[in-house]
């Protein structure tokens, strides 16, 4: 599954591998059920071990962004690789969901 820790009231979700059509919906459901519905709507997604994200994965993060906002929260990305950064830039998602070089910088920005 997904692992999360909490730092300064911010949930840090560690992701691994690929975020794609096969697993994005389960990620979304897990985050909503285990974090947002339980009052943890400030979330950093740690991309350190993520190899790629497809369009379905991007749509999942847009959905999570909207859900977090409606719960007075925010999401941010930490440590995306160059390919993920390019994808976020090409889709202008980097204007909506901010990315940071490290988990600590992301946590400090949204806490």
C-alpha positions in Angstrom: 0.0 0.0 0.0 1.1 3.5 0.6 3.0 4.7 3.6 2.6 8.0 5.3 4.2 9.9 8.1 3.2 13.1 9.7 5.5 16.1 10.1 4.3 19.3 11.7 0.7 18.4 11.0 1.3 17.6 7.4 0.8 14.0 6.0 3.7 12.9 3.9 2.7 10.1 1.5 5.6 8.1 0.1 5.0 6.9 -3.5 6.9 4.2 -5.4 7.2 3.1 -9.0 4.7 4.3 -11.5 1.5 6.3 -10.9 -0.8 5.0 -13.8 -4.2 3.8 -14.7 -3.7 0.5 -12.9 -3.0 2.1 -9.5 -4.1 5.8 -9.5 -7.7 5.1 -8.4 -6.6 3.0 -5.4 -4.2 5.8 -4.5 -7.0 8.4 -4.6 -9.3 6.2 -2.6 -6.7 5.5 0.0 -5.8 9.1 0.4 -9.4 10.2 0.7 -10.4 7.5 3.1 -7.3 7.4 5.3 -6.2 11.0 5.3 -8.7 13.6 4.1 -11.8 12.1 5.7 -9.8 11.9 8.9 -9.0 15.6 8.9 -5.5 15.3 7.4 -6.0 17.5 4.3 -2.5 19.0 4.1 -0.6 16.4 2.1 2.8 16.2 0.6 3.4 13.5 -2.0 7.0 12.3 -1.9 8.0 11.4 -5.5 11.6 10.4 -4.6 10.9 6.8 -5.8 8.4 7.5 -8.6 9.6 6.6 -12.1 6.7 8.0 -14.1 3.2 9.4 -14.0 0.7 8.9 -16.8 -2.3 11.2 -17.7 -4.6 9.1 -15.5 -2.2 9.6 -12.6 -2.2 13.4 -13.3 -6.0 13.4 -13.3 -5.9 11.7 -9.9 -3.8 14.4 -8.4 -6.1 17.1 -9.8 -9.0 15.3 -8.2 -7.1 15.0 -4.9 -6.2 18.7 -5.1 -9.9 19.6 -5.4 -10.9 17.3 -2.6 -8.2 18.6 -0.3 -9.2 22.2 -1.0 -12.8 21.5 -0.2 -11.5 20.2 3.2 -9.5 23.4 3.7 -6.3 21.6 2.8 -3.6 21.6 0.2 -1.4 19.1 -1.6 2.2 19.5 -2.8 4.8 17.4 -4.5 8.3 16.7 -3.2 11.3 15.5 -5.2 9.8 14.8 -8.6 12.3 13.6 -11.2 13.0 15.6 -14.4 10.4 13.6 -16.5 7.7 14.3 -13.9 8.6 17.9 -13.7 8.4 18.2 -17.5 5.0 16.6 -17.5 3.7 18.9 -14.8 5.0 21.9 -16.7 3.6 20.8 -20.1 0.2 20.3 -18.6 0.5 23.5 -16.5 -0.3 21.4 -13.4 2.8 23.0 -11.8 0.9 26.2 -11.6 -1.8 24.6 -9.5 0.1 22.1 -7.4 3.5 23.3 -6.3 6.6 21.1 -6.4 9.6 21.3 -4.0 13.1 19.9 -4.1 12.6 18.0 -0.8 10.0 16.8 1.5 11.0 19.2 4.3 10.7 22.2 1.9 7.2 21.1 0.9 6.1 20.5 4.5 7.4 23.9 5.5 5.6 25.6 2.6 2.2 24.1 3.4 2.1 23.6 7.2 
